[in-house]
Amino acid sequence: SGKLLMMLDRLCEKLSDGNTKVNLLALQGVSRCLSALGEQAEPSLGVLVPSLCGNLARTPKLHDLAKTIFEGLTMSLDAKLLALPYCNAVLSNENLKIKSVMLGKLADVVPRLCDEGNGKIAMKHIVPVATKSCLDSRSDVKAPCATLIITLYSCLGQDFIAHVNKIAKDAEVNHIERLCGV
């Protein structure tokens, strides 16, 4: 697994190459490495997630392949390992394609966190991201953010609303309460 991790790190470097063919081959290699590594890929997530995000904003083929890899990561890795890198991806990118996909991936992670008894991780990392993104009026961000907020409320209940009231501005609180029907 040590050699596979080194290979994964090298492939991540190639994901930021400007050449579409290089990116495509690197994405295919990343996909194979992740299949073989499983949970052992965790040390590379800090580099892998931002590198994959860059490909979400590229050609449709690269976008689709990167999105498929994210779907695999989201379903196969422990949700608590994904929460922080996914949150960082939303906060560090203004690109609509990236933000949209990553908000959706966070919505996929929340129920798993809560089912595993890790609701505190959602409160600490994901709720602030949802709060900061909730007033974004761009449709590509608005819909997945609304889904994330509704998912957070359905999993965390009134604790979610109470936490939002502590950390958010009035306009954000009102918007989130309206989405949740509170």
C-alpha positions in Angstrom: 0.0 0.0 0.0 3.0 2.3 0.5 3.9 2.2 -3.1 0.3 2.8 -4.1 0.1 5.8 -1.9 3.2 7.2 -3.5 1.7 6.5 -6.9 -1.5 8.2 -5.9 0.5 11.3 -4.8 2.3 11.4 -8.1 -1.0 11.1 -10.0 -2.4 14.0 -8.0 0.4 16.2 -9.3 -0.6 15.2 -12.8 -4.2 16.2 -12.2 -3.3 19.9 -12.3 -1.5 19.5 -15.7 -3.0 21.7 -18.3 -3.1 18.8 -20.9 -6.5 17.2 -21.1 -5.1 13.8 -22.1 -2.7 13.8 -19.2 -5.5 14.7 -16.8 -7.7 11.9 -18.2 -5.0 9.3 -17.8 -4.2 10.6 -14.3 -7.9 10.4 -13.3 -8.1 6.9 -14.6 -5.0 6.0 -12.6 -6.4 7.7 -9.4 -9.6 5.7 -9.8 -7.6 2.4 -10.0 -5.4 3.4 -7.0 -8.4 4.3 -4.9 -10.1 1.0 -5.7 -7.0 -0.8 -4.5 -6.3 1.3 -1.4 -9.8 1.7 0.1 -9.6 3.3 3.6 -5.8 3.4 3.3 -6.2 6.4 0.9 -7.0 8.6 3.9 -3.5 10.2 4.2 -3.8 11.5 0.6 -7.2 13.1 0.9 -5.7 16.5 1.7 -4.0 16.5 -1.7 -6.4 14.4 -3.6 -9.6 16.3 -3.0 -8.3 19.7 -4.2 -6.6 18.0 -7.2 -9.9 16.3 -8.2 -11.8 19.5 -7.7 -9.8 21.2 -10.4 -11.0 18.7 -12.9 -14.6 19.3 -12.1 -14.1 22.7 -13.7 -12.6 21.3 -16.9 -14.0 19.5 -19.9 -17.2 17.5 -19.6 -15.3 14.2 -19.8 -12.9 15.2 -17.1 -15.8 16.6 -15.0 -17.7 13.4 -15.3 -14.8 11.2 -14.4 -13.8 13.4 -11.4 -17.4 13.4 -10.2 -17.5 9.6 -10.5 -14.4 9.4 -8.4 -15.9 11.6 -5.8 -19.0 9.4 -5.7 -16.8 6.4 -5.1 -14.9 8.2 -2.4 -18.1 9.4 -0.7 -19.6 5.9 -0.7 -16.5 3.9 0.3 -14.5 6.0 2.8 -15.5 6.8 6.3 -17.6 9.9 6.3 -15.7 11.5 9.2 -12.5 11.4 7.0 -14.3 13.2 4.1 -16.1 16.0 6.0 -13.1 18.4 6.4 -11.5 18.0 2.9 -15.0 18.3 1.3 -15.7 21.5 3.4 -12.4 23.0 2.5 -13.1 22.3 -1.2 -16.4 24.3 -1.0 -14.8 27.2 0.9 -11.7 27.5 -1.3 -13.4 27.4 -4.6 -15.6 30.0 -6.3 -16.1 27.9 -9.4 -19.8 27.0 -9.7 -19.2 23.5 -11.0 -16.9 22.7 -8.2 -19.0 24.3 -5.5 -22.2 22.6 -6.8 -20.7 19.1 -6.8 -19.0 19.5 -3.4 -22.1 20.8 -1.7 -23.9 17.8 -3.1 -21.2 15.5 -1.8 -21.5 17.1 1.7 -25.2 16.4 1.6 -24.3 12.7 0.9 -21.9 12.6 3.8 -24.2 14.1 6.5 -26.6 11.2 7.0 -23.6 8.8 7.2 -22.0 11.0 9.8 -25.2 11.1 11.9 -25.8 7.4 11.5 -22.3 6.7 12.8 -22.8 8.9 15.8 -20.6 11.7 14.4 -23.2 14.5 14.3 -20.7 16.8 16.1 -18.4 16.6 13.1 -21.3 17.8 10.9 -22.0 20.6 13.4 -18.4 21.7 13.6 -17.4 21.6 9.9 -20.5 21.2 7.6 -23.0 23.6 9.3 -20.7 26.6 8.9 -20.1 25.8 5.2 -23.9 25.5 4.6 -24.4 28.7 6.5 -21.8 30.6 4.5 -23.2 29.3 1.2 -26.9 29.6 1.9 -27.3 33.1 0.5 -25.5 32.5 -2.7 -28.0 33.4 -5.4 -26.4 31.5 -8.2 -28.7 28.6 -9.2 -25.9 26.1 -9.5 -25.1 26.7 -5.9 -28.5 27.5 -4.5 -30.1 24.1 -5.2 -27.4 21.8 -3.7 -27.0 24.1 -0.8 -30.7 23.9 -0.1 -30.5 20.1 -0.3 -27.5 20.2 2.2 -29.4 22.4 4.6 -32.6 20.3 4.5 -30.4 17.1 5.0 -28.7 18.7 8.0 -32.0 19.6 9.5 -33.5 16.2 8.9 -30.4 14.5 10.5 -29.7 17.0 13.3 -33.1 18.5 14.0 -33.5 21.4 16.4 -29.8 21.2 17.4 -29.0 22.3 13.8 -31.3 25.3 14.1 -29.9 26.2 17.5 -26.3 26.0 16.2 -27.2 28.1 13.1 -28.7 30.8 15.5 -25.3 30.9 17.3 -23.0 31.2 14.3 -25.0 32.8 11.5 -26.1 36.3 10.6 -29.8 37.2 10.8 -30.3 36.9 7.0 -28.7 33.5 7.0 -30.8 32.3 9.9 -34.0 33.5 8.3 -33.2 31.8 5.0 -32.2 28.5 6.7 -35.3 28.5 8.9 -37.5 29.2 5.9 -35.9 26.3 4.0 -36.4 24.0 7.0 -40.0 25.2 7.5 -39.3 26.3 11.0 
